[in-house]
Amino acid sequence: MKSVLATRSGRYIQQPGGYKAFVPKGLPPDPLLAFLGSEPLRLDELVQAAKLPAAEVMSRLTILELQRLVRELPGKCYVLAF
């Protein structure tokens, strides 16, 4: 049986610690990535900066975490994982 990732086209982004994040081909970059960096940003600050509903921001953050592009820190703060 083939891996789900092997059946889809996309690219891998090297992450610290030897991990790789899979980004499907044609997937536009998430607009939240523009607000994140190496300095922790609280969830409420991200919601305000992105001008998106909190539920949508939380959903997008979950997807970005699964792709290993974003890390959650204590206190609902987020940073880029690369």
Phi and psi in degrees as a GROMACS rama.xvg file:
@    title "Ramachandran Plot"
@    xaxis  label "Phi"
@    yaxis  label "Psi"
@TYPE xy
-79.3891  149.34  LYS-2
-68.2468  147.825  SER-3
-58.2456  -41.1718  VAL-4
-67.1513  -29.6912  LEU-5
-73.7942  -20.2453  ALA-6
-90.2512  -6.74608  THR-7
-115.196  147.628  ARG-8
-90.2737  146.192  SER-9
174.352  -160.692  GLY-10
-139.892  159.053  ARG-11
-107.67  139.055  TYR-12
-111.171  122.807  ILE-13
-65.2224  132.864  GLN-14
-116.154  157.611  GLN-15
-57.1914  148.121  PRO-16
83.3115  9.61165  GLY-17
85.2645  0.445752  GLY-18
-79.6084  156.626  TYR-19
-125.922  137.714  LYS-20
-100.258  132.644  ALA-21
-93.616  125.376  PHE-22
-119.003  112.352  VAL-23
-59.6101  143.668  PRO-24
-62.4092  137.932  LYS-25
84.2301  -5.54383  GLY-26
-77.6752  118.498  LEU-27
-66.9439  148.67  PRO-28
-61.0939  140.169  PRO-29
-70.6443  133.938  ASP-30
-62.4626  -21.4131  PRO-31
-65.5764  -28.2433  LEU-32
-60.862  -27.4699  LEU-33
-67.9765  -23.5456  ALA-34
-94.3704  -12.6295  PHE-35
-100.717  151.107  LEU-36
-154.082  -148.997  GLY-37
-84.6357  -16.5422  SER-38
-88.3202  130.969  GLU-39
-59.0388  138.72  PRO-40
-125.111  126.111  LEU-41
-69.7425  152.778  ARG-42
-55.7819  -45.9442  LEU-43
-64.33  -34.521  ASP-44
-67.7201  -38.6208  GLU-45
-67.2593  -40.9456  LEU-46
-60.6326  -44.9604  VAL-47
-65.8988  -43.1835  GLN-48
-67.4367  -40.1841  ALA-49
-79.1978  -18.2902  ALA-50
56.5842  43.2178  LYS-51
-123.626  156.57  LEU-52
-61.3516  146.289  PRO-53
-56.3885  -40.7432  ALA-54
-61.5943  -39.2066  ALA-55
-69.1862  -41.4707  GLU-56
-62.0984  -44.2551  VAL-57
-63.6954  -39.6339  MET-58
-64.2905  -45.6413  SER-59
-63.461  -40.0087  ARG-60
-63.0327  -38.776  LEU-61
-61.3996  -44.887  THR-62
-63.2963  -43.5617  ILE-63
-65.0781  -33.8439  LEU-64
-67.3336  -42.0417  GLU-65
-63.9864  -30.8206  LEU-66
-82.8024  -1.25204  GLN-67
60.82  35.2585  ARG-68
-99.016  -22.8385  LEU-69
-133.735  145.8  VAL-70
-119.577  140.002  ARG-71
-93.7396  132.937  GLU-72
-107.528  167.169  LEU-73
-55.4118  144.244  PRO-74
85.3607  21.2031  GLY-75
56.5044  44.549  LYS-76
-107.012  148.858  CYS-77
-130.212  146.53  TYR-78
-139.831  160.915  VAL-79
-66.7867  144.791  LEU-80
-93.5825  3.29721  ALA-81
